[in-house]
Amino acid sequence: MMLFVALAAVAAVQAESSTNTTVKYIDYTSLKKFTRARSAKQSSTAGSHEQQQQQQQQESSTAGSHEQQQQQQQESSMTGSQEQQEEIETPVPTHVPIPTRPQTEAPTPAPTLAPTPAPTPAPTPAPTPAPTPAPTPAPTPDPGPWEAKWIDHDQVKPFAQPEPVTISEKAAVKFKPQLHVTNGCHPYPAVNEAGETGAGLKTKGAPSAKCKGSGWGSQVYGRSTWVQGVWAIMYSWYFPKDSPSSGLGHRHDWEHVIVWIDNPSVENPKILAVTPSAHDGYSKEVPPKADCVDGTSVKVNYESQWPVNHALGSTSKGGDFQDLIMWDQLSENARRAMNGVGWGKANTPFNDGNFKPKLEKAFGSFQINYGLLFHQGAVFWVGMIAIAAVGFMHGEPKRLLYGSDYNGTTCGTGKHQDQPLTFYPRITQDLLEQASNPSLSPEDFSFYGVCVATCPDAGTYICNYEAEAEIQSDTSLKTDEERQEERKSRATNLMVLPSEKQCWLVALPSEQVFYRCLQITELNSTSVEKCVVPGDEPEYYDEVNGIQVPNEKCEIKRVITTSESMEPAQENPLYSTLQTVGATIGRVIGDLQETWPVFLLCGGVLALVLGFAFVILLRFCAGCIVWITLWSFVLLLLLFALMLSTKGGIIGSSDLSALTSEIASAAAAAGVDTSNVNATEIVLPQTLQASQDRQKAYAVAAYVVYALAGVALLLVCFFQKKIRIAVGIVKEASRALQSLPLLVLFPIIPFVMLLILFAYAAIVGAYIYSSGEMQLASLAGELAEQAGQNVTAEATTTLSKVSPDQTMKLLVAYHFFGFLWTAQLINAISMCTIAGAVSRYYWSRNKTSEEMGRFPVFTSFKNCFRYHFGSLAFGSFIIAVVQFIRAALLYLDHQTKDLQQSNLVLKVVMKIVQCCLWCLEKCLRFMSKNAYILIAMKGHSFCTSAKDAFKILLSNIAQVGAVSTVTFLLLGAGKVAVALSCAITTFAYLEKNSDDYGVGGAHELSSPLAPIGLALLLGWFVASTLLGVYEMAIDTILLCFCEDKELNKESGQYFMSDSLKKFVATVKKEPPATDIQDEKP
């Protein structure tokens, strides 16, 4: 057996020396422990070991780092420690550990040893043959579950901090934190190179008993990656115990801090936040305080407080540095130990199972959490619900929907439950009475009403409640005819004010319009048709339903129409208007009921199909469409300027005639036949001739449009590169929508949310508004003469209206602001969701589902609530405040109309303030939209994102202007084209089926304008929604492009498409050693 061991040692030494690598000194005691395990597969191990060494020799970078590890092991093996010898002897794995660093990186230099020279083409010495050579290396066996190897906590030797090579390693070293221990254990190494782990300490004695520091040195473990567009570096420390006092706490403790930076590849990365672990959660410093950062090193405090609390926290006190070892720099056994060892109540935060979940959990606290605003928003909505409850208890929306009678009672409620309609028996007299009062606004007019179950017929009589009660209680009136005669006797002329018990004649039939019975004018018309050519003979007539009508033999007929109508004897402009409006509304509703399938298909489905087709067309023909649109815009400006020139007298008929003559002469000189061309004189049509009364104004407008056309022409000529980039961005947005098809359907969700919000706001608002007191407005009758008629009035007439008190007005304002805020929040969530999905698309190399995620749209929508809700609520709150101020100003403007008529300064100031607020809202909307994009892209707070967005837009203002102009023209043309196509299709369909929709058809229409107009509006809405998603995608791609161009200009490792790369200059072609270029920021 001893001889076999000696031969095995010699074979191992020869196998390694044959590849020009440093010999590892292995003593007898170390080899003895592995004799039995290696005896069965010694030859195959030697063969695979030799092949691995040859492969590592060819790959210089991997061999260099491997050789350095062997040299370090050689030095440690000479210390004579039995534990170190066992560690060195561990068999070399048959596969190379796969770190995140690519194999093309430069090797980590060995500071104390000379680098191993590259292999020469000299022949390699023949290796000692193995006893039983295998033709191919044996496959690596499954290592199986890791078995913990516990050693004393103060016997674990830490890893030496290697020289950083990659971007992530340099960033981790640069931002390595300082740890200050207030009380409790000091940090210890948790694992050594062989995978042996510290056994920890029992919770006995003082918090720092037996753990005031390791003689081998301390260790901090690091790991980093991208999280929602932010670079996260996790630093973890191991403590042998967590014992605030003797007997309390538990063995082992892991604590960590996450340093969040914007981008490790830039020259000066910025610390965005620090999130120290706090028991099972995180505290936060966003951004960290100045006294808690020393240069680029954050200062962290470890404090164990009685009885069981243990946590890290930011501090202004300086601390100690520990040797940093990154996850990918650990040995394979160490990584397996970190993944497989259980630490009791503690757990390894940076291992494969916990790393990403903890980052995701900490990310929510990394953001500026507008927690106060979020809670205030929740409290605000609690207030809205409380107000809604008050409205439901005291409000009656029927007051707003139904009319009210002369006592102020709402029809359809209370004792008038079965009488929902309101009839106005003396509307003309009420109108004349109130019109004669100059201090009374027409908006405050009220009318004497009576609640009825059905609208009364012409020729009947209607009485107020007192008269009707007296008639019904009169026992002498036995029949309905007698009671009707009694009503007739009480009826008087409408122009005489009634007594307490009065009746009125219903002169005309009435119809229901919005729960009001309005008298209508009856119009009867008869038509007689007579044959004129060939003549009025019986052979030219046929009998249809007993009527003689001209037949097909008649060529020309005469139609005589006789109209007969019944109208009120006294003119009432209000009644005429109501009748006209009511009749028009009725006709429109009837036409829409007959054609609803047509305008839904043409305005909805067709618009969606055309919108998709337009997006696909832009994908392949964006450049052609953009250039045609731009040059057409310039040409239209020139034509418009020419038209204004003719109207302003700048260009006349003589000028055009002279120009035409010169062109004809030049053509003739060139040999062109101009005999058929009349170039004598051109006469402009009347609409283009010079205007006599506004000639100067037209001339000024012409010069202004000429200037605009010149500016547009210069911009198109000198910004061609920017326009080409804009075309590339538009194409990239089209590709994004093709890769994210569900994104086009996503607006359905915010649309439904807004629909529910509108319904809630309308219903609750009606209840709140109608909860005001029903105040009786006594109108003192005044004598007035209208149209030569005498009007006598009594001073006891009372009419009613709903008048909310001051408290109800405040509640309505509160409810209205909540509606504005919630609506803006829904819009913000919609924009952030679209931006997040498109950002995932842009920041992926291969644009695959593996990189973007299986459900990028849903993930982005979820992140809005999980991570960005506070930021979105803050941005929407700002816009809602401005909108509320604008609404309040409009209300004030409405209330001070009379004062503004007499005070011109007040009127001008009011208009200026309104204009300024309008501009402010537009600017805030623009900045908020770009802030939402950066929130979705990077996860920053609203204020930080708005500031960064402003910087990006300012530094790329020309490109932003080009993209905005191109987007406006393209999408505007697309919306108009889709909407007009829907309207034209609807008109064509109705014309083609005129037998059904024409006169006498089964679905006869009074006019096709209503369905055509609704199809136009519906098509515009659908196109705006679809192309709104497209516009948001374009804006997102634009900001991603600007950010990509800035971040990767040195490395040239852009994420943009090849069509955009050719427009971007690269400062340095050779990319640095990096392990983050294949990950998205």
Residue, then its C-alpha position, 0 to 999 in steps of 0.5 A: m500500500m505504501l508503494f502504491v501511494a508513492l507511485a501515485a504521488v510521482a505520477a501526479v507530479q509528472a503530469e503537472s510538470s509536463t505542462n510547464t505549470t508550478v508543481k504542487y507539493i503534496d505530503y504523505t499525510s494529506l494523500k493518505k486521506f484520499t487513497r481509497a477514494r482515488s484508487a478506483k479511478q486514478s488513471s482516468t483522473a490523471g488523463s482528464h487532469e492532463q487534458q485539462q492542463q493542456q486546454q488551460q495552457q492554450e487559453s492564456s487568460t484562464a491558465g493565468s488565473h489558475e496558475q496564480q491560484q496554484q502558486q497561492q496554494q503552493e505558498s500556503s501549503m508550506t506553512g505546515s498547517q494540516e488544515q491548509q494541506e487538506e485544502i490544497e490537496t482537494p482534487v481539481p474539478t473536471h470543469v472550469p467554474i463559470p463566473t459572470r466574467p467572460q473568458t475574453e477578460a484579462p487575467t487577474p495579475a499576480p502581484t508577487l510572482a512573475p507571470t507565466p510565459a506563454p507556451t512555446p512550439a517546442p515539443t512537449p515532454a511525453p507524459t507518464p502513461a497512466p496504467t489504464p488510459a481512457p480514450t475520452p475524459a469521463p463525464t463530471p459526476d453530479p456533486g449532489p447535495w452539499e454536506a456542511k463541514w463545520i470548523d471553529h469560527d475563529q479557524v476560518k481563513p478569509f479569501a485575500q482580496p484580488e485585484p479588480v479587473t471587470i467593471s463590476e469588480k472595480a465598482a464593488v471595490k470603489f464603493k466598499p463600505q466601512l463597518h462600525v460595530t457599536n456592540g455585538c460581534h465583529p464580522y468573521p469569515a464565513v467560509n474558506e476555500a475548501g468550503e469549510t464554514g464557521a460553526g458560530l457561537k452559542t448565545k452566552g455571555a456578553p454580546s461580543a464575548k469570544c467574537k471580537g475579531s478573527g486572528w486570520g482577518s475579516q471578510v465582506y462578501g459582495r455580489s452585484t447586478w442590475v435591478q430595474g435599470v439600477w446597479a445594485i451592489m450587495y455587501s454581506w457580513y457574517f457574525p458568529k452569533d446575534s446575542p443582545s444579552s446572555g441567552l437571548g438571540h441565536r447562533h449565526d447572523w448575516e447582515h448586509v447593505i445594498v448600495w444602489i448606483d446609477n451605472p458602474s460603467v460611467e466615469n463617476p457613478k453616483i450613489l442613488a440610495v443605501t438600504p441596510s438590512a434591518h432584521d427582516g426588512y430594510s431601512k433606507e437613505v435616499p440619497p445617503k446623507a453627506d456625513c454618512v459617506d466618506g468619498t465613495s464609501v458608505k458608513v454602516n453601523y452594526e448595533s445589537q439592541w436589547p432584547v432581540n433586535h439586530a440590524l445595520g444602519s447608516t451612521s456618521k461614524g467611521g468604521d473598518f474595511q474588510d477584504l472584499i471577495m465577490w461571489d464569482q471570485l469564490s472557489e467552487n466549494a465555497r459557493r456550493a457551501m454558501n448555497g447548501v449550508g443552513w445557518g439556523k435562523a440566519n440565511t446567506p443573503f447573497n447566495d443563488g436562492n436569496f440574492k435576487p429576492k432580497l434585491e427585489k424586496a429592497f428595491g421598493s425601499f430604495q426608491i424615494n418612497y412618497g410614503l407620506l403622500f401615499h398615506q395622504g392619498a389613502v386618507f384622501w380617498v377615505g374622505m371621498i368615501a365618507i363624503a359619498a356616504v353623506g351624499f347617499m344619505h342626504g342626496e336625491p339625484k332625482r332632483l337633478l334628473y326630474g323636475s320639481d313642482y311649485n312647492g319645491t318637491t321633486c317629482g317622482t319622489g315622496k308622495h309624487q312617487d307615481q308622478p315622475l313627469t313635470f308639466y309647466p302650465r304657464i311657462t310663457q307667463d313665467l318667462l315674461e315675469q322673470a325677463s322683466n327683472p333686469s337683476l335676474s340672470p336667465e340661468d336663474f329662471s324657474f318655472y311653475g311646475v305640476c307633477v303628473a303621471t303622463c303628459p296631458d293631451a290637448g284640450t284637457y285641463i290641469c290644475n294645481y294640487e289645491a284646486e284638484a283636491e277641492i274638485q275631487s272632494d266636491t261630492s256634487l261632482k259625480t262623473d268625470e265629465e262634471r269634474q272636467e267642466e269644473r276644471k274648465s270653469r276655473a281655467t283662465n287665460l295664461m297671461v293672468l296670474p293664478s289664484e291659489k286654486q287654479c286650472w289651465l287649459v292644455a292647448l297643444p299636445s305635449e311630449q316627454v323630453f328629459y322628464r318634462c312635458l313640453q307642448i309641441t306644434e302639430l304639423n300636418s302636410t298633404s301632397v297631391e301629385k299631377c302628371v304634367v307631361p304627357g298630360d293629365e290623363p287617366e292612363y298616366y295614373d295608377e291607384v295605390n291605396g285608393i289614391q291616384v298617383p302618376n305611373e311610369k308613363c308619366e315623365i313630369k309631375r307636379v307635386i302640390t304640398t299643403s301644410e297645416s299646423m297648430e301653434p300657441a297664439q302667443e309666441n314663446p321663444l324658449y318653447s320654440t327652442l326646446q321643441t327644435v332641440g327636442a325634435t333634433i335629439g329625437r331624430v338623432i337618437g332614432d337614426l343611431q338606433e337604426t344604424w348602431p351595427v354600422f357605425l360600431l363596425c366602421g368606427g370601431v373594428l375598421a379603425l382598429v384594423l386601419g390603425f394596425a395597418f398604419v403601424i405596420l406601414l410605418r415599420f417598412c415605409a417610415g422613411c418614405i412617409v416621413w419625407i413625403t409628409l415633411w415636404s408636403f407640409v412645406l409645400l402647403l405652407l408655400l401655397f397658403a402663403l401664395m393664397l394670402s399674397t393674392k388676398g393681400g394684393i402682393i400678387g395680382s392677376s397681372d403678375l401671374s399673367a406676366l409670369t406665365s408669359e415668361i414661362a411660355s417664351a422660355a418654353a418656345a425658345a427651348g423648342v416646345d410647342t406652345s400654340n395650344v397654350n393661352a398665356t395672354e391673361i389670367v383672371l383669379p377667382q373671386t375668392l382669391q382676389a385682393s380683399q379691399d377691407r382687410q388687404k393689409a392684414y392679409a399681406v402681413a399674414a402672407y409675410v409671416v407664412y412665408a417666413l414660417a415656410g422658409v424656416a421649415l425649409l431650412l430645418v428640413c434641409f439642415f436637419q436631415k441627419k436628425i430626421r433620419i434618426a427620427v425615422g429610425i426611432v419610429k421604425e424601432a417603435s414599430r418593431a417594439l409594438q410587433s414584439l409586444p402585441l399585447l401592448v396595443l390592447f393594454p389601453i383597454i385596462p385604463f379605459v375601463m378604469l377611467l370609465i368606472l371612475f367617471a361613473y363613480a364621480a358622476i353618480v356620487g357627485a349627483y348625490i352630493y350636489s343634490s344634498g343641498e337644501m331645497q330653497l324656495a325663491s320667491l319672485a315678486g311679480e312685476l307689471a310689464e308690457q311685452a308685445g303690447q300686452n298687459v301683464t298683472a302679477e301677484a306677489t305670492t308666486t313661488l318657484s323652486k330650484v336646487s341650491p346647494d349651501q356653502t358646505m355642499k360646494l366645498l364637498v363637491a370641490y373636494h370630490f372634484f379634486g379627488f376625481l382629477w387626481t385619480a384620473q391623472l394617476i390612471n393615466a400615469i400608470s398607463m404611460c409608465t406601463i407602456a414605457g416599462a414594457v418598451s424599455r425592456y424591449y430596448w435594453s435587451r440584446n436579442k429581443t427575446s422573451e428570455e431577456m424581456g420576460r414572458f409577460p413584459v407588459f404585465t410585469s411592467f403593470k405590476n411594477c407600477f403598483r409594487y415599486h413606482f406607485g408613490s412616484l406616479a401618485f406624486g406626479s399626478f398630484i401636481i398635474a391635478v393641482v394645476q387642473f383644479i386651479r384652472a377649474a376654480l379660475l373658470y368658475l371665478d371667471h363665470q361668476t364675475k362676467d358682469l364685473q368684467q364687462s365694466n372692468l377691462v383690466l380685470k378681464v384682461v388679467m383673467k385671460i392672461v392668468q388662464c393662458c399661463l395656467w394652460c401653458l403650465e399644465k401643458c409643460l407639466r404634462f410633457m415633463s411628467k410623461n418623460a419622468y414616467i418613462l425614466i421611472a419605468m426605465k431606471g426606477h428613480s423617484f419622480c423628482t429625480s426622474a424629472k430632473d434627469a429627463f430635463k437634462i436628457l431633453l436639453s442635451n438632445i434638444a435638436q433630436v427631440g425637436a426632430v422626433s416630436t415634429v415627425t411624430f406629430l405630423l405622422l400620427g396626426a396624419g394617421k389619425v385623420a386618415v383613419a377617422l376619415s376612412c371610417a366616415i367614408t366607409t359608413f357613408a358608402y355603406l349607407e348609400k349602397n343600402s339606400d333601399d333599407y336606409g332611404v325614404g320608405g326603407a325598413h330602417e329609414l333615416s332622417s339624415p345619414l349625418a348622425p351615424i357618419g359623424l359618430a363613426l368619425l368620432l369613434g374612429w378618431f378615438v380608436a386611432s388616438t388610443l392606438l397611436g397614443v400607445y405608438e407615440m408613447a413607444i416612440d418617446t420611450i425609444l427616444l429617451c432610451f436612445c439618448e441614454d444608450k448613446e451617452l452611457n456606451k459611447e466609450s465602449g461602443q456596446y450599444f443596445m440600439s439597432d444597427s440602423l441607428k448605430k451608424f449615426v452615433a460616433t463611438v469614442k473608443k472602439e475597444p470595449p473594456a473588460t466588462d461583465i455587464q455589457d450583456e445585461k440591460p441597464 
